Amino acid sequence: MNISTIGIIAAMPEEVNPLLKRIGIYQREKRESFELFRFGLDVKKIVLVRSGMGAKHAARATRFLIKTASPDIIINFGFAGAVTAGPRVGDLVLADQVFSYDGTRFRKEAMPSAELVNRMHCLVRQEASAENNIYRSSFITTLKITGKSTLAKALPENCPYPALEMESAAVAAAAVEAGIPFAAMRAISDAAEEELGFSLEEFTDSEMNIKMTKILVTVAKKPWIIPQLLRLARNSNAAGKSLAIGVEAFLKAM
């Protein structure tokens, strides 16, 4: 596989910033409502787009990335929630298959490139912290906010180490439609037993943009979620560091 340009997509600043901190030198642009970051590793050109949360934003960001950078491969990365026992906070999961879930049924989406996933597993395993494990996972992209306990009861067969997230299926579909190999890596930010006492819909607008006013209103109504929010922030910090190490290792080795 001849690779000169790598496109990468993540949704949130908390997912992107730890990687950029490790990279150190990059160019930042704001185009078509997206934040775009360019940097180089060895002779490779890397173009990173921050999409925002949700499948709708992820699909638009992937098409924008393809139009802007003509990448040879596309990597999606970010946080995920473990749905069943196994992966712990900070562990890395690599997508062997991707499903979308609309609240009623599962749909198997475009397959990640087996070659890329195998190389990712091999390369990242050499650099990942001894404290963190790496799992070959089934990514579940929710198109509707869904509790993990509800999702666990509805999982299809042959769905090892399911990881709950909100963008990978949309990135995969747009990449494969354009004939570009795709892979995805995520870090676990909440283990299977951590069922959140709030919904993202309580924190976001109709476009899945986080609104501070909605957060404050929700916390005022549900003050018991404050310890959970603090724990989630610590977990996200740990997941972000683990994810940055994994993504950087892959990009450098490629």
N, C-alpha and C positions, 0 to 999 in steps of 0.2 A: 504494500500500500504506500504510494508516493504522497507524502503530506508536506505541504509548505505553509498552509494557513489552517489554523484550528479555530473554530467558532465555539464559544461557550456561553451558556445562558443560565442565569439564576434569578430568583424572584425578588429577594429582599436585601436591603443593606447589610443586615446581620449575617447573611450568607456570603455576600460579596466582599465585605471589608476585610475580614481576616486574610483572605487570599491576596488582596491588593497590598496589605501591610507586609506580607512576606515578599511580594514581587518588588515593591519599593519604588520603581520608576515606571510610570505609565502616562499615557495621554488620555484625558477625559473630554468627552464631547456630550452635548445634549442635542439629539436629533429626533424629530417625529415623536416627541414625548418620551423617548427612551434615553437612559444614560448608557453611554458606550465608552468602553475603555480599550485602548490599544497598548500592547507591549510586546516585547520579543524575548524569546528564550532560545539561546544558541542561534540557529538560522531560521527558526520557526517564527511566523507571525501569529499572534494571538489576538482575537477580537472578542471581547466580553460584552454582552448586553444584559442589563438589568431589566427584567420584564415587568415586574409587579406580580401580585398574586393572582392565581387562577388560570384556568385553561384558555380563556379568551385572550388575556394579555400574553400568555406564553405563545400561542399560535401567531399572534401579530408580531411578537418580538422575533420569532424564528424566521418568519418571512422577511422581516426587515434585515436581519442578520445575513440571510442568504443574498438579498439584493445588494447589500452594502459591502460585504466582505468576500463573497464567493468562497466559502470555506470548503476544505476537502473533507472534513469530518465535523460533526456537531456533538458537543458534550453538554448535557444538562446536569446541574448539581444544585444541592440545597439541603434542607432539613427534611426529616420524615419522622413519623410516629410508628413505633413497632405495634403491630396488631396482635401478635401472639408471642408467647414466651420465647426467649432466645436473645436477640439483640438488646444491648443495654445502651444507656446514654453515652455518646461518643463513638460507638461502634460504626463502622462504615458498611453500607449495603450497596451492592452493584446490581443493576437490573438485568436479569436474564429474560424476563418477559414483563410486559406492561399491559395492565387492564385499565379501562375507564369504568366508573360506576356512577350511575345517575340516580341512585336511591332506590332503584327497582331491579336493575339487572346489570351484570358484568358484560363487558365487551372486550375481547382480546384485541389489542391494537398492534400497530406495526412493530415488528420484532427488532430489538437492538442488534447491532452487528456482533455476531459471536466472536469474530476475530478481535474486535476492539475490546469487548468485555474480557476475553481471556488475557489479552495483553495488559489491560488495566489491573486485573486481579494479580497478575504476576509482578508487575512493576510497583504497585502500591503496597503490596505485602512486604516488600523489601524495606520500605521507608516508614510504614505506619508504626505508631507507638506500640510497645509491647503490651500496654494497658488496654488497647482497643483491638477487637476482633474485626474480621472482614467476612461478610456473608454474601452469597449469591442469592438474590432476592426476587420476589414478585412485587413490582410496584403497582399500587392501586391509586389511580388518579381520580379523586372524587370531583364530580361535577356539581354536587350538592353537599352541603355540610352534613357529615355523618359521624355519629359516635363510634368509637372503636369497638365497643362491646356489641353494638348492632351489626357492624361490618363483619366481625369475627364469625357470627352465626350464619352469615350469608356467603362466605367465601366459596369460590369454585374449587373443584378438586385440583390436585397437583399445583398447589400455590404455596411453595415453601417460603418461610420468613417474610410474610407480606408486610410491606411498608406503605403507610398512608401518606399521600402527598397531593398536590393540586395542579401540577403542571406537566409532568413527564409525558403523558399520553399525547398532549397537544404538540409538544416539541417533536416527539417521535413521528407523528403523522405528517407534519410539515416537512421534516427532514427527509423522510423516506419518499414522500411525494416528489421531492426535488431530486431524488436519486443520490442523496448524501448519507453515508453511513452515520449511525447514531449510537450513542451509549449514554448511560446515566449513572451517577454516583451520588449518594446522599449519606448524611450522618444522622444518627438517631438522636433526636432532641427530647423525646419522651418515650419511656418504656411502655410495654403493653399494659401494665397495671395502673398506669397514670391516665385516668379518665378525666379530662378537663371539665371543670364545673361551670364552663361558659362556652358559648359558641362564637366563632369568628364573626358571625353575622351581627353579634352584639357590639363588635368593635369596628366594623367596616361599613362603608356605604354600598350602594348597589353595584359598584364597579370593583369591589374588593379592595378599596383603598382604606387603610387604617385612618380613623378619625379620633383625635384625642378627646374631643367632646363626648363621643360615644363611649370611650374607655372610662372616662370620669363618671358618666351617668351609670354605667354598668357596675363599676366598683362601689358607687354610692348605694346601689340597690342590693349588691351582693358583696358586702365587705369580707365575707369568709373566703373569697377567692384570692385575697391579697397574698397570703403565704404561698399559694400555688403559683401566682404570677412571679413572685420572687424566685421560687424554685425553678420555674420555666426559664427565667432570664439566666440563671446560673447554668442550667443545662444547655441552653442555646449557646452560651459562651464556650462551654466545653466542646459542643458539637461543631461550632465554627472553627475552632483551632484544629480539631481532628480532620475536618473536611478540607481545610486549607492545605494541610500537610499532604493529604492524599491527592488532591487535584494538582498541586504543584509538582509532586513526584511524577505523576502521569505525564503532565505537559513537558517537563524537562526530558524525561526518558523518550518521549515520542520524537 
